[in-house]
Amino acid sequence: MDRTLPNPVRWATLLWALAVAAGITETSLAVAPGLAEGAAVPWLALVARALLYGFSALVVVWFARGHRWARVTLVTLLTGVGLAGVLLSSGLGVLSGLGVFVGLGYEGHGVALALRIAHTLVYVTAVVVATVMAFLPAAGRYFARTPHHGSPRTALA
């Protein structure tokens, strides 16, 4: 059987991996100033994010291997929940009169602010385009013909 990734699946995989990398970068940017000033490390938040990003990265790999459940999981978590979080926080900032960037937690200025804005734009673009790519006809055919559609446990075997 031909296991070559069709272009839509290849692009969706790369874009969802980019979204995960953007989240890791965002976490680093958010924590770095506090660490530089000697602030306490937010261990609980870091561990939670590390687990989320690690799980997301594994699901991206399972998606590329043709697991249908991984496609649904990525759309639900990264596109649905993640995008809703970005839109909700920016919307709350606008409604409160603070503005989109403050609503997203982007206080400050300079390079750090520019990087955080870039992260948001990269994330939103990546997950939206990846979702579209994941459901194009070529992607549908790939997921329909891939022999293993089991649980994550069977994907590791």
Secondary structure, 3 states (H helix, E strand, C coil): CCCCCCHHHHHHHHHHHHHHHHHHHHHHHHHHHHHHCCCCCCHHHHHHHHHHHHHHHHHHHHHHCCCHHHHHHHHHHHHHHHHHHHHHHHHHHHHCCCCHHHHCCCCCCHHHHHHHHHHHHHHHHHHHHHHHHHCCHHHHHHHHHCCCCCCHHHHHC
